[in-house]
Amino acid sequence: MLNLLILIPRNKACHPGDMVVPIMQRLFQRQGFAECRTAEKEQALRQPLTGCDVVILFKEAEKLDPAEEKHLCEFVRQGGGFVGVHAASDCSEDNQEYINLLGAKFVDHDPGLPTGKVFFNNTNHPLARDMSDFTITDEFYQLDVRDKKADVFLSFMRHGVQMPLALTKTYGKGRVFYMGLGHHEPVYHHPSFQRLLMRGVVFAAGKYPEKINPIGVGFLGFKKGAISEYHHRFIRGVKPFKPTAVCDISAPNREMAEKEFGLKSYSRPEDMLKDDNVRMVVIAIPPYLHCPEALRAMESGRHVVVEKPLALSMDDADRMMECARRNKVMLACFQNRRWDQHYLASKRLIGKRENLGEVFEIRLDFGGYMSPSSDWRSDKKLSGGNLYDMGAHGIDWILNLIDKPVVGVSGYCLHRMWPMATNETHSKVVIRFRDGETATYTDSLIHAGKQPESLTILGTEGSIIFPKVFDDEMQWTRVMDGKQISSQVNCCSDGDHTGSGSLWAQFYHDIADHLLLGLPKAVTPESSARVTGIIETAYKSAELGRELPFDDKYFCLRI
């Protein structure tokens, strides 16, 4: 665990430290990544710095007195790490040694908060590995890079001129990371900004590997056109991973994997797990096999990614997480739809209380009037039930949009039509949260309405409505001075990093950063276990005909 110190200047200036610093602390302390404390800059630098690996400064450095400058620079010179964010480059010309440490000096920025694209001008830089150019709304600092040996790897264009935006360098025995973004609070929720900031901290701490040995990946279940091919495509685009082997009971599937993708094939899982080149296993087979095959792979020392759902019961989810801890391997569930643009846009609006107030109800409907699939998805013994399919995504969204513990769950199921299927044809889940908030999820194959798929989020001061769940536009209504004001909002119109479509592959970029750099996972197994628990309880509730209490034991471990 890293030990981080955020320095806070007394002068409030124009940067919102009261909002930003707590966000950084929560980000760094997730899943035990770091211990992060704060201290007033003027107080902390009166004496030599001790007891930390990295010092972080994001507000105006202002003028450092000789003792402050000496202690900070000496800390880094002797092997400590320094991370400067945004206004850390806005310092006095009198502090030449601090400018030497940082390697750059603030010059100016354009007025307002423009939306612009930033790009990695040096894709070979370690911190740029597997990062994509992104769009963001922020102040873009124009810098005078004083240290010609500084490694500038992130830039933006201003009036046709390439301007430096992020750099790394050494200073004595220590390391420095600086990024010119970070003026206002929403930027600190941007996934690409967060990822760069976390990587910069690892670099400054001296923990960033110069060379990465690819992690061999084996696929349990592999069929062309199925979800397993999505996994292969995403993993193939992440440099730290190397698709290596497949295991499938179908001889034609194994032959296809060998001929088209050059993968070694096996007919039995135990044989693939004897392959020393396979260090991570992706499980993309029917849900009833998720738990036993994940346990088998983790007991053999492999990291595991499981297709959703994580498991079909909380007992199985508990066993899987305990096995991962005991064998010191990673377990994750492929909750890829956390990167869907409509979900991200909704979460971003909810994040600002003035946009919606307090969310008190969510209604999410999936389905339509259609015959069930002819594969395992319509077989309850293999799938667990229709709620474990899209419900594993929809309920995951709900649990992340209402950030409260769940106290009660009600389930309602119907079996109508479609005699060839043993799954339910219509299911509803009602989730009750601690402070009275509610959410309803419906999954139907017999919904003959005009708009069977919709998402409604109600807040005390506004609402979000997607007439169709996957629309690019939402209807956002705010209550201002007692009047309702509605507008159409494009999910990507404000510089959203998702562009015109979802970025499901980001799941695997996140997993790579976790395995290689120790960064927190975006999707914890505990958060996926909550989904499994809600669905399992809903089915029990439907059998008993009443609401059941829910022990939300993993609420505090959801992030």
VOKOLMAR-847157 format. One line per field, with one value per residue (C-alpha): residue number from 0; x, y, z. Coordinates in steps of 0.05 Angstrom, whole numbers, plus 5000, padded with zeros to 4 digits. Each point is the difference from the previous one (the first is absolute). Layout:
BEGIN
num = c(NUM / ...) $
u = c(X / ...) $
v = c(Y / ...) $
w = c(Z / ...) $
//
This chain:
BEGIN
num = c(0 / 1 / 2 / 3 / 4 / 5 / 6 / 7 / 8 / 9 / 10 / 11 / 12 / 13 / 14 / 15 / 16 / 17 / 18 / 19 / 20 / 21 / 22 / 23 / 24 / 25 / 26 / 27 / 28 / 29 / 30 / 31 / 32 / 33 / 34 / 35 / 36 / 37 / 38 / 39 / 40 / 41 / 42 / 43 / 44 / 45 / 46 / 47 / 48 / 49 / 50 / 51 / 52 / 53 / 54 / 55 / 56 / 57 / 58 / 59 / 60 / 61 / 62 / 63 / 64 / 65 / 66 / 67 / 68 / 69 / 70 / 71 / 72 / 73 / 74 / 75 / 76 / 77 / 78 / 79 / 80 / 81 / 82 / 83 / 84 / 85 / 86 / 87 / 88 / 89 / 90 / 91 / 92 / 93 / 94 / 95 / 96 / 97 / 98 / 99 / 100 / 101 / 102 / 103 / 104 / 105 / 106 / 107 / 108 / 109 / 110 / 111 / 112 / 113 / 114 / 115 / 116 / 117 / 118 / 119 / 120 / 121 / 122 / 123 / 124 / 125 / 126 / 127 / 128 / 129 / 130 / 131 / 132 / 133 / 134 / 135 / 136 / 137 / 138 / 139 / 140 / 141 / 142 / 143 / 144 / 145 / 146 / 147 / 148 / 149 / 150 / 151 / 152 / 153 / 154 / 155 / 156 / 157 / 158 / 159 / 160 / 161 / 162 / 163 / 164 / 165 / 166 / 167 / 168 / 169 / 170 / 171 / 172 / 173 / 174 / 175 / 176 / 177 / 178 / 179 / 180 / 181 / 182 / 183 / 184 / 185 / 186 / 187 / 188 / 189 / 190 / 191 / 192 / 193 / 194 / 195 / 196 / 197 / 198 / 199 / 200 / 201 / 202 / 203 / 204 / 205 / 206 / 207 / 208 / 209 / 210 / 211 / 212 / 213 / 214 / 215 / 216 / 217 / 218 / 219 / 220 / 221 / 222 / 223 / 224 / 225 / 226 / 227 / 228 / 229 / 230 / 231 / 232 / 233 / 234 / 235 / 236 / 237 / 238 / 239 / 240 / 241 / 242 / 243 / 244 / 245 / 246 / 247 / 248 / 249 / 250 / 251 / 252 / 253 / 254 / 255 / 256 / 257 / 258 / 259 / 260 / 261 / 262 / 263 / 264 / 265 / 266 / 267 / 268 / 269 / 270 / 271 / 272 / 273 / 274 / 275 / 276 / 277 / 278 / 279 / 280 / 281 / 282 / 283 / 284 / 285 / 286 / 287 / 288 / 289 / 290 / 291 / 292 / 293 / 294 / 295 / 296 / 297 / 298 / 299 / 300 / 301 / 302 / 303 / 304 / 305 / 306 / 307 / 308 / 309 / 310 / 311 / 312 / 313 / 314 / 315 / 316 / 317 / 318 / 319 / 320 / 321 / 322 / 323 / 324 / 325 / 326 / 327 / 328 / 329 / 330 / 331 / 332 / 333 / 334 / 335 / 336 / 337 / 338 / 339 / 340 / 341 / 342 / 343 / 344 / 345 / 346 / 347 / 348 / 349 / 350 / 351 / 352 / 353 / 354 / 355 / 356 / 357 / 358 / 359 / 360 / 361 / 362 / 363 / 364 / 365 / 366 / 367 / 368 / 369 / 370 / 371 / 372 / 373 / 374 / 375 / 376 / 377 / 378 / 379 / 380 / 381 / 382 / 383 / 384 / 385 / 386 / 387 / 388 / 389 / 390 / 391 / 392 / 393 / 394 / 395 / 396 / 397 / 398 / 399 / 400 / 401 / 402 / 403 / 404 / 405 / 406 / 407 / 408 / 409 / 410 / 411 / 412 / 413 / 414 / 415 / 416 / 417 / 418 / 419 / 420 / 421 / 422 / 423 / 424 / 425 / 426 / 427 / 428 / 429 / 430 / 431 / 432 / 433 / 434 / 435 / 436 / 437 / 438 / 439 / 440 / 441 / 442 / 443 / 444 / 445 / 446 / 447 / 448 / 449 / 450 / 451 / 452 / 453 / 454 / 455 / 456 / 457 / 458 / 459 / 460 / 461 / 462 / 463 / 464 / 465 / 466 / 467 / 468 / 469 / 470 / 471 / 472 / 473 / 474 / 475 / 476 / 477 / 478 / 479 / 480 / 481 / 482 / 483 / 484 / 485 / 486 / 487 / 488 / 489 / 490 / 491 / 492 / 493 / 494 / 495 / 496 / 497 / 498 / 499 / 500 / 501 / 502 / 503 / 504 / 505 / 506 / 507 / 508 / 509 / 510 / 511 / 512 / 513 / 514 / 515 / 516 / 517 / 518 / 519 / 520 / 521 / 522 / 523 / 524 / 525 / 526 / 527 / 528 / 529 / 530 / 531 / 532 / 533 / 534 / 535 / 536 / 537 / 538 / 539 / 540 / 541 / 542 / 543 / 544 / 545 / 546 / 547 / 548 / 549 / 550 / 551 / 552 / 553 / 554 / 555 / 556 / 557 / 558) $
u = c(5000 / 5027 / 5002 / 4978 / 4999 / 4957 / 5025 / 4946 / 5021 / 4966 / 4981 / 4934 / 5014 / 4954 / 5005 / 4948 / 5044 / 4942 / 4967 / 5059 / 5044 / 4947 / 4988 / 5075 / 5003 / 4942 / 5031 / 5068 / 4973 / 4955 / 5014 / 5061 / 5040 / 5029 / 4995 / 4987 / 5004 / 4998 / 5040 / 5004 / 5058 / 5030 / 4998 / 5025 / 5060 / 5028 / 5041 / 5028 / 4946 / 4996 / 4951 / 4974 / 5018 / 4969 / 4982 / 4942 / 4984 / 4944 / 4988 / 5043 / 5069 / 5003 / 5067 / 5036 / 5044 / 5072 / 4987 / 4937 / 5035 / 5061 / 4961 / 4955 / 5057 / 5045 / 4945 / 4997 / 5075 / 5011 / 4952 / 4930 / 4945 / 4964 / 4934 / 4979 / 4930 / 4975 / 5016 / 5061 / 5039 / 4974 / 5057 / 5046 / 5061 / 5037 / 4993 / 5050 / 5016 / 4926 / 4993 / 5061 / 4966 / 4934 / 5034 / 4947 / 4968 / 4929 / 4993 / 4925 / 4934 / 4941 / 4938 / 4944 / 4998 / 5009 / 4988 / 5059 / 5036 / 5065 / 5047 / 5059 / 5057 / 5047 / 4964 / 5063 / 5001 / 4985 / 4941 / 4970 / 4998 / 4931 / 4971 / 4957 / 4993 / 4940 / 4955 / 4991 / 4971 / 5051 / 5051 / 5058 / 5064 / 5051 / 5068 / 5071 / 5039 / 5066 / 5033 / 5019 / 5010 / 4928 / 4960 / 4936 / 4951 / 4931 / 4982 / 4942 / 4993 / 4992 / 4992 / 5035 / 5059 / 5015 / 5002 / 5030 / 4951 / 5033 / 5071 / 5044 / 5072 / 5052 / 5027 / 5060 / 4981 / 4925 / 4946 / 4951 / 4932 / 4963 / 4933 / 4971 / 4927 / 4959 / 4968 / 4930 / 4966 / 4966 / 5068 / 5019 / 4943 / 5024 / 5026 / 5059 / 5021 / 4995 / 5040 / 5056 / 5002 / 5004 / 5054 / 5038 / 4999 / 5027 / 5055 / 5019 / 5003 / 5050 / 4953 / 4987 / 5030 / 5043 / 4987 / 4937 / 4997 / 4934 / 4949 / 4977 / 4924 / 4959 / 4927 / 4952 / 4946 / 5015 / 4950 / 4998 / 4947 / 4990 / 5020 / 5066 / 5022 / 4987 / 5047 / 5053 / 4994 / 5006 / 5058 / 5036 / 5002 / 5032 / 5075 / 5013 / 4955 / 5016 / 4943 / 5032 / 4951 / 4927 / 4961 / 4934 / 4961 / 4986 / 5052 / 4979 / 5008 / 5069 / 5020 / 4976 / 5040 / 5063 / 4993 / 4973 / 5033 / 5061 / 4978 / 5018 / 4937 / 4978 / 4937 / 5005 / 5009 / 5049 / 5046 / 5000 / 5017 / 5063 / 5025 / 5051 / 4989 / 4928 / 5001 / 4929 / 4936 / 4938 / 4938 / 4946 / 4956 / 4929 / 4991 / 4988 / 5074 / 5029 / 5013 / 5030 / 5045 / 5022 / 5019 / 5038 / 5039 / 5016 / 5022 / 5051 / 5026 / 4967 / 4967 / 4928 / 4950 / 4929 / 4945 / 4940 / 4969 / 5056 / 4962 / 4929 / 5000 / 5033 / 5029 / 5036 / 5022 / 5028 / 5038 / 5029 / 5024 / 5029 / 5037 / 5030 / 5024 / 5029 / 5038 / 5019 / 4971 / 4953 / 4926 / 4956 / 4933 / 4991 / 4952 / 5018 / 4937 / 5026 / 5034 / 4935 / 4991 / 4929 / 5019 / 5062 / 4961 / 4948 / 5052 / 5035 / 4936 / 4982 / 5070 / 4983 / 4944 / 4976 / 4981 / 4949 / 5000 / 4996 / 4981 / 4941 / 4975 / 5026 / 4958 / 5036 / 4964 / 5031 / 4969 / 4943 / 4954 / 5045 / 5012 / 5057 / 5068 / 5009 / 5065 / 5017 / 4973 / 4928 / 5017 / 4993 / 5046 / 5057 / 4987 / 4971 / 4940 / 4987 / 5020 / 5072 / 5008 / 4987 / 4978 / 5073 / 5015 / 4936 / 5003 / 5074 / 4983 / 4946 / 5047 / 5052 / 4950 / 4968 / 5059 / 4964 / 4996 / 4943 / 4952 / 4945 / 4986 / 4935 / 4995 / 4943 / 5003 / 4952 / 5004 / 4957 / 5006 / 5063 / 4994 / 5068 / 5034 / 5007 / 5021 / 4949 / 4967 / 4988 / 5038 / 5000 / 5045 / 4986 / 5060 / 4991 / 5058 / 5016 / 4972 / 4936 / 5026 / 4972 / 5019 / 4961 / 5032 / 4956 / 5021 / 4946 / 4990 / 4925 / 5000 / 4961 / 5003 / 5027 / 5062 / 5017 / 5071 / 5007 / 5039 / 4971 / 5040 / 4961 / 5033 / 4972 / 5020 / 4999 / 4997 / 5034 / 4959 / 5024 / 4938 / 5044 / 5056 / 5055 / 4981 / 5056 / 4957 / 4966 / 4946 / 5027 / 4949 / 5021 / 4956 / 5024 / 4961 / 4941 / 4999 / 5017 / 5052 / 5012 / 5055 / 5027 / 5071 / 5046 / 5037 / 5065 / 4988 / 5042 / 5066 / 4980 / 5058 / 4956 / 4993 / 4943 / 4999 / 5017 / 5071 / 4991 / 5074 / 5016 / 4982 / 5063 / 5044 / 4978 / 5016 / 5069 / 5015 / 4977 / 5044 / 5062 / 4997 / 4957 / 4947 / 4930 / 4951 / 4940 / 4957 / 5010 / 4974 / 4963 / 4960 / 4981 / 4983 / 4948 / 4967 / 4998 / 4971 / 4944 / 4980 / 5003 / 4957 / 4950 / 4988 / 4991 / 4952 / 4959 / 4992 / 4979 / 4957 / 5029 / 5058 / 5062 / 5053 / 5068 / 5066 / 5042 / 5065 / 5043 / 4973 / 5063 / 5045 / 4963 / 5056) $
v = c(5000 / 5068 / 5058 / 5066 / 5071 / 5054 / 5070 / 5053 / 5074 / 5049 / 5046 / 4974 / 5037 / 4977 / 4925 / 4959 / 4961 / 4987 / 4958 / 4973 / 4975 / 4953 / 4971 / 4987 / 4968 / 4953 / 4983 / 4983 / 4962 / 4953 / 4927 / 5015 / 5031 / 5054 / 5035 / 5073 / 5057 / 5075 / 5056 / 5075 / 5014 / 5056 / 4955 / 4935 / 5033 / 5034 / 4938 / 4943 / 4955 / 4929 / 4943 / 5004 / 4972 / 5055 / 5072 / 5028 / 5073 / 5025 / 5072 / 5062 / 4989 / 5076 / 5022 / 4949 / 5028 / 4974 / 4947 / 4973 / 4996 / 4967 / 4946 / 4983 / 4997 / 4962 / 4948 / 4985 / 5006 / 4945 / 4952 / 5024 / 5009 / 5064 / 5006 / 5069 / 5011 / 5061 / 5063 / 4968 / 5032 / 5070 / 5022 / 5058 / 5012 / 5007 / 4925 / 4978 / 4935 / 4981 / 5017 / 4955 / 4945 / 5006 / 5011 / 5049 / 5067 / 5024 / 5053 / 5011 / 4967 / 5018 / 5029 / 4955 / 4924 / 4978 / 4929 / 4972 / 4937 / 4981 / 4951 / 4958 / 5028 / 4946 / 4934 / 4963 / 5036 / 4950 / 5041 / 5003 / 4925 / 4977 / 5070 / 5032 / 5073 / 5030 / 5061 / 5040 / 5067 / 5038 / 5056 / 4981 / 5028 / 5028 / 4982 / 5022 / 4935 / 5022 / 4931 / 4977 / 4929 / 4997 / 4947 / 5034 / 4946 / 5035 / 5061 / 5042 / 5045 / 5076 / 5041 / 4946 / 4996 / 4938 / 5017 / 4955 / 4976 / 4944 / 4978 / 4957 / 5011 / 4983 / 5046 / 4974 / 4930 / 5017 / 5001 / 5054 / 4996 / 5063 / 5008 / 5068 / 4976 / 5001 / 5069 / 4981 / 4944 / 4961 / 4987 / 4956 / 4953 / 4991 / 4928 / 5019 / 5056 / 4953 / 4946 / 5049 / 5029 / 4931 / 4979 / 5064 / 4984 / 4930 / 5030 / 5052 / 4946 / 4961 / 4941 / 5006 / 4942 / 5021 / 4934 / 4958 / 4926 / 4983 / 4960 / 4939 / 4992 / 4937 / 5000 / 4949 / 4998 / 5027 / 5007 / 5046 / 5054 / 4986 / 5043 / 4961 / 5031 / 5070 / 4982 / 4977 / 5063 / 5046 / 4963 / 4997 / 5077 / 5005 / 4994 / 4969 / 4941 / 4945 / 4953 / 4931 / 4942 / 4979 / 4943 / 4980 / 4934 / 5013 / 4974 / 5050 / 5057 / 4976 / 4993 / 5070 / 5028 / 4966 / 5018 / 5071 / 5026 / 4955 / 4978 / 4935 / 4959 / 4952 / 4959 / 4997 / 5059 / 4961 / 4991 / 5074 / 5016 / 4958 / 5049 / 5044 / 5054 / 5011 / 5048 / 5027 / 4964 / 5032 / 4959 / 5009 / 4939 / 4992 / 5031 / 4935 / 4983 / 5068 / 4982 / 4930 / 5019 / 5065 / 4961 / 4950 / 5054 / 5041 / 4938 / 4990 / 5071 / 5034 / 5068 / 4995 / 5043 / 4973 / 5019 / 5029 / 4979 / 4988 / 4941 / 4975 / 5005 / 5042 / 4936 / 4986 / 5073 / 4996 / 4936 / 5031 / 5063 / 4960 / 4955 / 5061 / 5028 / 4934 / 4988 / 5074 / 5006 / 5049 / 4988 / 5046 / 4998 / 5028 / 5057 / 5032 / 5042 / 5047 / 5033 / 5010 / 5074 / 5007 / 4971 / 5044 / 5063 / 4984 / 4988 / 5065 / 5041 / 4965 / 5016 / 5074 / 5008 / 5065 / 4962 / 4952 / 5010 / 4933 / 4940 / 4964 / 4953 / 4963 / 4961 / 4956 / 4956 / 4950 / 4953 / 5000 / 4949 / 4946 / 4926 / 4978 / 4979 / 4927 / 4992 / 4993 / 5070 / 4973 / 4941 / 5017 / 4944 / 5028 / 5075 / 5006 / 5039 / 5059 / 5051 / 4976 / 5022 / 5075 / 5006 / 4990 / 5065 / 5039 / 4986 / 5016 / 5069 / 5011 / 4982 / 5050 / 5056 / 4997 / 5000 / 4972 / 4932 / 4955 / 4977 / 4963 / 4963 / 4977 / 4955 / 4984 / 4947 / 4975 / 4939 / 5014 / 4979 / 4970 / 4928 / 4982 / 5043 / 4985 / 5071 / 5051 / 5041 / 5061 / 5020 / 5062 / 5019 / 5056 / 5023 / 5041 / 5041 / 5022 / 5070 / 4983 / 5003 / 4947 / 4970 / 4955 / 4954 / 4963 / 4948 / 4974 / 4958 / 5015 / 5076 / 5022 / 5074 / 5053 / 5015 / 4938 / 5023 / 5065 / 5032 / 5052 / 5032 / 5045 / 5050 / 5051 / 5056 / 4969 / 4937 / 4961 / 4962 / 4954 / 4981 / 4944 / 4975 / 5004 / 5067 / 5050 / 5055 / 5007 / 5047 / 5039 / 5039 / 5048 / 5038 / 5072 / 5053 / 4954 / 4990 / 4937 / 5011 / 4943 / 4990 / 4946 / 4980 / 4960 / 4949 / 5021 / 5074 / 5025 / 4966 / 4931 / 4953 / 4945 / 5034 / 4972 / 4931 / 4960 / 4982 / 4930 / 4986 / 5050 / 4944 / 4962 / 5062 / 5008 / 4928 / 5007 / 5062 / 4961 / 4939 / 5038 / 5065 / 4982 / 5052 / 4989 / 4962 / 5037 / 4938 / 4965 / 4929 / 5026 / 5048 / 4942 / 4957 / 5052 / 4991 / 4925 / 5007 / 5047 / 4952 / 4938 / 5036 / 5022 / 4929 / 4978 / 5058 / 4979 / 4930 / 5025 / 5058 / 5054 / 5048 / 4970 / 5038 / 5006 / 4997 / 5049 / 4976 / 5022 / 5071 / 5029 / 4959 / 5017 / 5047) $
w = c(5000 / 4981 / 5048 / 4969 / 5026 / 4968 / 5015 / 5007 / 4996 / 5047 / 4943 / 4971 / 4934 / 4943 / 5005 / 5039 / 5048 / 5047 / 4945 / 4963 / 5057 / 5029 / 4931 / 4992 / 5069 / 4984 / 4934 / 5029 / 5060 / 4961 / 5011 / 5043 / 4943 / 5045 / 5067 / 4984 / 5050 / 4992 / 5033 / 4993 / 4954 / 5043 / 5061 / 4968 / 4966 / 5062 / 5012 / 4958 / 4970 / 5028 / 5002 / 4928 / 4932 / 4957 / 5012 / 4959 / 4986 / 4955 / 5022 / 4988 / 5029 / 5009 / 5026 / 5042 / 5054 / 5000 / 5053 / 4965 / 4933 / 5030 / 5038 / 4940 / 4950 / 5048 / 5011 / 4925 / 4989 / 5051 / 4966 / 5016 / 4949 / 4980 / 4963 / 4976 / 4974 / 4961 / 5040 / 5032 / 4942 / 5017 / 5046 / 5011 / 4956 / 5066 / 5011 / 4947 / 5035 / 5004 / 4926 / 4987 / 5039 / 4962 / 4933 / 4975 / 5015 / 4989 / 4945 / 4988 / 4984 / 4955 / 5034 / 5025 / 4998 / 4928 / 4977 / 4962 / 4980 / 5032 / 4967 / 5017 / 4958 / 5026 / 4999 / 5021 / 5067 / 5057 / 5026 / 4930 / 4990 / 4980 / 5010 / 4947 / 4982 / 5036 / 5002 / 5064 / 5024 / 5042 / 5003 / 4955 / 5030 / 4951 / 5026 / 4992 / 5006 / 5031 / 5008 / 4930 / 5027 / 5025 / 4963 / 4973 / 4979 / 5001 / 4959 / 4972 / 4940 / 5009 / 4937 / 4960 / 5048 / 5040 / 5074 / 5055 / 5053 / 5040 / 5014 / 5042 / 5021 / 5052 / 5052 / 5038 / 5022 / 4997 / 4947 / 4979 / 4964 / 4979 / 4964 / 4981 / 5003 / 5064 / 5009 / 5022 / 5037 / 4941 / 4969 / 5059 / 4982 / 4928 / 4993 / 4955 / 5046 / 5060 / 4965 / 4982 / 5070 / 5032 / 4951 / 5016 / 5074 / 4987 / 4956 / 5052 / 5053 / 4958 / 4991 / 4926 / 4960 / 4941 / 4965 / 5002 / 4987 / 4965 / 5041 / 4962 / 4998 / 4992 / 4980 / 5030 / 4948 / 4930 / 4944 / 4940 / 5006 / 5074 / 5060 / 5005 / 4933 / 5030 / 5058 / 4951 / 4958 / 5060 / 5031 / 4933 / 5001 / 5070 / 4994 / 5069 / 4982 / 4950 / 4978 / 5006 / 5005 / 4998 / 5031 / 4968 / 4997 / 4926 / 4951 / 4945 / 5050 / 5019 / 4927 / 4985 / 5059 / 4975 / 4927 / 5004 / 5063 / 5010 / 5070 / 5031 / 5015 / 5054 / 5010 / 5076 / 5049 / 5043 / 4940 / 4982 / 5073 / 4993 / 4947 / 5035 / 4947 / 5024 / 5059 / 4995 / 4981 / 4969 / 5016 / 4947 / 5009 / 5029 / 5069 / 5038 / 4986 / 5020 / 5072 / 4993 / 4941 / 5033 / 5063 / 4959 / 4963 / 5063 / 5039 / 4945 / 5012 / 4940 / 4999 / 4978 / 4962 / 5001 / 4951 / 5036 / 5045 / 5050 / 5029 / 5010 / 5076 / 5054 / 5030 / 4934 / 4994 / 5071 / 4985 / 4937 / 5036 / 5057 / 4951 / 4965 / 5066 / 5022 / 4935 / 4993 / 4930 / 4967 / 4991 / 4958 / 4966 / 4930 / 5017 / 4933 / 4997 / 5053 / 4940 / 4961 / 4982 / 5026 / 5068 / 5004 / 4980 / 5054 / 5053 / 4982 / 5007 / 5066 / 5025 / 5003 / 5051 / 4969 / 4936 / 5030 / 5074 / 5038 / 4957 / 5031 / 4946 / 4938 / 4950 / 4950 / 4950 / 4951 / 4950 / 4950 / 4969 / 4972 / 5003 / 5046 / 4972 / 4983 / 5037 / 5075 / 5015 / 5000 / 5045 / 5074 / 5023 / 4957 / 5004 / 5070 / 4972 / 4954 / 5053 / 4998 / 4928 / 4988 / 5072 / 5021 / 4963 / 5016 / 5074 / 5000 / 4971 / 5052 / 5058 / 4974 / 4987 / 5069 / 5047 / 5061 / 5034 / 4979 / 5056 / 4963 / 4935 / 4968 / 4939 / 4953 / 4945 / 4947 / 4954 / 4939 / 4927 / 4972 / 5026 / 4970 / 5055 / 5074 / 5017 / 5023 / 4945 / 5043 / 5064 / 5044 / 5057 / 5050 / 5040 / 5064 / 5026 / 5071 / 4996 / 4963 / 4928 / 4953 / 4933 / 4954 / 4948 / 4950 / 4948 / 4954 / 4938 / 4998 / 5002 / 4939 / 5016 / 4953 / 5041 / 5041 / 5016 / 5039 / 5057 / 5048 / 5057 / 5047 / 5047 / 5049 / 4953 / 4931 / 4958 / 4944 / 4950 / 4944 / 4960 / 4973 / 5046 / 4948 / 4970 / 4988 / 5029 / 5067 / 5023 / 5059 / 5041 / 5056 / 5049 / 5005 / 5038 / 5002 / 4925 / 4961 / 4945 / 4952 / 4949 / 4955 / 5020 / 4955 / 5042 / 4966 / 4990 / 5059 / 4984 / 5026 / 4990 / 4970 / 4933 / 4958 / 5031 / 5061 / 5019 / 5027 / 4987 / 5056 / 5048 / 4978 / 5001 / 5072 / 5016 / 4969 / 5043 / 5061 / 4987 / 4978 / 5040 / 5060 / 4981 / 5029 / 4956 / 4972 / 5010 / 5067 / 5010 / 5061 / 4956 / 4954 / 5060 / 5020 / 4932 / 5009 / 5070 / 4976 / 4944 / 5045 / 5052 / 4947 / 4979 / 5072 / 5011 / 4939 / 5028 / 5069 / 4974 / 5046 / 5007 / 5030 / 5040 / 4967 / 5036 / 4958 / 5031 / 4941 / 4994 / 5031 / 4954 / 4936 / 4975) $
//
